Amino acid sequence: MLSVALIGFSGFVALCLAMEKHFSDLLGRKPGPGQLRNLRIAGWLLLALSLLLAVHLRGWDHGLLEWLAVLMAGVTLWVFGLPYLPKVLLGLAALSLVLGPLLALLGG
């Protein structure tokens, strides 16, 4: 489930960055043309991928429940950590974007 949590966390970060205010605040620049749309698409695709992986690993009943639990934990970390450690969380998001799929491939 760690891979599911990491991929889901990356998806929520992408959706957060898809908002112009958050993009500008966190990255210190205005988004280019199409960047917000691409971030929204990537965020939803990552969340869908994490759901598919959770269901594949644990079945619909446990997979869906565990998927919701790890997503809530990741969002809680993001929401409460963002005001205090924004650069650390961006680094964690980048790391989770790499480690999540890697763990999924190694574990399955």
ZICOR-V540781 format. One record per helix or strand of 2 or more residues. SS is the DSSP state (a for helix, b for strand). FROM is the first residue (numbers start at 1). LEN is the number of residues. If there is no record, write none. Layout:
<<SS;FROM;LEN> <SS;FROM;LEN>>
This chain:
<<a;2;16> <a;20;8> <a;35;48> <a;86;22>>
